[in-house]
Amino acid sequence: MVQNYTLFIPALPFLAFAIIVLLTRKSNRLSALVAITGVVAALVLSYGVFVEALSEGAELSLNPFYGAPIVWAPYGGMSFNFGWYVDPIGAAMLFMVPTVCLMIFIYSTAYMRHSHVDEHGHHHNEDDPRYARFFAYISLFTAMMLLLVISSNLLEFFIAWEIMGFCSYALIGFWSFRGRKEHHIDDAQVGRARAASIKAFLTTRVGDVLLMTGIILLLLTVGTLDFTKMYDPQVMNNMLSATTQPLPGVEWPVLIALLIFCGTIGKSAQFPLHIWLPDAMEGPTPVSALIHAATMVSAGIFLVIRTYPLLTFAQETGGAAMQVVAIVGAFTALFAATMGLAQNDIKRVLAYSTISQLGYMLAALGIGAFVAGSFHLITHAFFKALLFLGAGAVIHAVGTNDMFKMGGLWRKMPITFVTFFIGAFALMGFFPLSGFWSKDEILLEALRGGYFPHEGGQDIFLQVIYLMLAVGAFITALYTGRQIFLTFFGKPRDPEAYEQAHEAPAAMWAPLAVLATFTVFLGFWNSPFAPAFFHFVGETGFMGMGPFEHVEFDQIALSNAFLSVGIALSGFIAAWAIYGFRSVKAGQSDPLAHLGIIWKMLSSKYWLDELYGYKINLDGTAKPGLLIRLVGLVMRFLWWFERAIVDGLVNLAGWFTRLLARLWGWVDSHIVDGLVNATGSVTGEIAGWWRTMQTGNVQNYALVAVAGAMALAILFLLRSFT
Amino acid sequence: MITQIPLVYYLALAAALFCVGSFGALARRNAIAVLMGIELMLNAVNINLVAFWRYGAADPVVNQAGIVFALFVITLAAAEAAVGLALIIAIYRSRDTVNIEEIDLLKW
């Protein structure tokens, strides 16, 4: 019963984080060891849960591993708990995340050592000055990613999501300040890293705020965020019982589903919030591989998977929620691929590729191809981590990110080349690598109309989606081929960099080899002949949704497979014709630059950074986009308005009130008080004079008494005489 | 028959005595003298009471209210003299004087 220990999976890397921060931060080796121990422990436990989940089989969808023992925030009759929820796709993530993490941890131990040449011409390797901190951050990140995967409710999910966002920020800006003895980074890089980390944090924040709004609205309308309770049809119907629509023509479920999807747009870098991910490449390469390719950005996809019943419910109750997901995904898949075509930075090409592939996953989920999208999530994580780590090995060897300063590297670093090649071919979708199985299935589902029952099956919408994805696949092959030819083939364009290039150390190529192995074989988990992944994830349905129908392997599937390989092949051949046949010489510009304005548009990323983003230049300076500057102008005007007009009015009112109060104070102290004092002093004067009658001398009193008696007697006598 | 002294003689004596007493009570500075003045006034009243009894009552043997009154006044005077002297002694002890003009603690 390993499942009862599921909560320890995130707890162990978190413990490693705490140990590094509190105890071992002075020792680089020890910190790396603690971090790797933590992730290995999490990996063992995860595999245990994964195997147990596999043994449950498809039944797991109906009865997921669930427990919520830690009561965190009770409210009313309910409470927010910390717990676990492992269904088949969650189990598959528990297999993927720790595996990729472990590989990247091992890789980082070598990558974060930098080589430099001293004044005598000797090569030195030394640890990054913040080596231990790096491992602390990625341990925290791993813990939160695992917590996200196993979280039992949306709030727990959101907490992990936000802490990951912080880790992403901290790691993108990892080189945003430099110490005294750091030779490997320059001031421009410091500036770029600083700007990029802020850009990433703020851009994802836009999505996160909307996500939080969605979660709050969901809690208000449904009453629970727990995954086991939330998707009960009766509970979901609570959303419809509201009498008013939130917006005219939009039902609550649609609004909530789309607000939550906004979180995905931010985190998974979908259009229009994709602008942060390419700049996030300023972080160390293992970070790009771990956070900005394999895991954190796929957390956005995982959010869609976790809220999939909500999306389908919104779709059924009259809203185009799924279509929005599909169109955003498909558009981003195509759009990002075109931008990837015109990048010279080896990591930026991969960044755009990541955005594009995440778009594929969303398009799949949006058309109802739940299993295909989930499977692409898993396979993509492996081959994209592989590609990034391979790129990192290249960067480590030649000391630059610019592909136009590379070339011919396959002779110098064969292992890196072979593994990178495998990853690239998986990305392009060549049979029989894992990328082929998952991407081909997405295209096939788009062709067929998806698992999700659309009216009329084949409609124009799906055809558009299919077309976008197919063209995207062509461009994917084109830019990936370009990357391979520019980096590994042809003549070296920078002899000095070429000379110092060397094969990566074992700690770096071993993870590459492991990931390449997964990339080759993982696809067979869901081949059409033996779709084990489908049986596991999709067969019994998902969180109360009806079971997905598995489509038999038939003529259409076969022809589609040929078609998608053909697309990939034609893209690769086109790349060979442009970049491979006559290799690019040193100093020569990109052959595609003849496209003129189109090329300019692609290489400037459609000027979106200038339009609404934050443009980060190579020299480390940064400039806000037009929209931001416009908002800035408005803000400045409002500030002026506030200071001059509003404050002025308030001050005037205050001044006037003070004047009035002073006047009234004078009246009070002089006239009113004067009257009161006058009454008192007059009374006092009279009394002071009058009281002297009391002499205290008894004889005086007696005299008065006698005089009175005599007066009375005289009066009496006078009366008696008259 | 022996001619009686007329009533008005008694009354004149009593009035004179009262005047002497009240002068003593009002004008003397010595507290003992004031007390003696008060005694004189009381005795003037006694003379009046007895004189009116002797001359006024229809049957002096039966109707003896006048002399009873006089007896009461004498008793009262004795008590008053005792209390008054005690007070004067107390005042003398605390203030070393019996000059009534200096005993004015209760003035304004």
HADDOCK unambig.tbl for C-alpha pairs under 7 A between the chains (distance, minus, plus):
assign (segid A and resid 691 and name CA) (segid B and resid 108 and name CA) 5.67 0.50 0.50
assign (segid A and resid 692 and name CA) (segid B and resid 108 and name CA) 5.79 0.50 0.50
assign (segid A and resid 694 and name CA) (segid B and resid 107 and name CA) 4.99 0.50 0.50
assign (segid A and resid 694 and name CA) (segid B and resid 108 and name CA) 5.03 0.50 0.50
assign (segid A and resid 695 and name CA) (segid B and resid 104 and name CA) 6.80 0.50 0.50
assign (segid A and resid 695 and name CA) (segid B and resid 107 and name CA) 4.39 0.50 0.50
assign (segid A and resid 695 and name CA) (segid B and resid 108 and name CA) 6.28 0.50 0.50
assign (segid A and resid 696 and name CA) (segid B and resid 104 and name CA) 4.18 0.50 0.50
assign (segid A and resid 696 and name CA) (segid B and resid 105 and name CA) 5.90 0.50 0.50
assign (segid A and resid 696 and name CA) (segid B and resid 106 and name CA) 4.44 0.50 0.50
assign (segid A and resid 696 and name CA) (segid B and resid 107 and name CA) 3.62 0.50 0.50
assign (segid A and resid 697 and name CA) (segid B and resid 101 and name CA) 6.12 0.50 0.50
assign (segid A and resid 697 and name CA) (segid B and resid 103 and name CA) 6.73 0.50 0.50
assign (segid A and resid 697 and name CA) (segid B and resid 104 and name CA) 4.93 0.50 0.50
assign (segid A and resid 699 and name CA) (segid B and resid 26 and name CA) 5.21 0.50 0.50
assign (segid A and resid 702 and name CA) (segid B and resid 26 and name CA) 6.76 0.50 0.50
assign (segid A and resid 703 and name CA) (segid B and resid 26 and name CA) 6.21 0.50 0.50
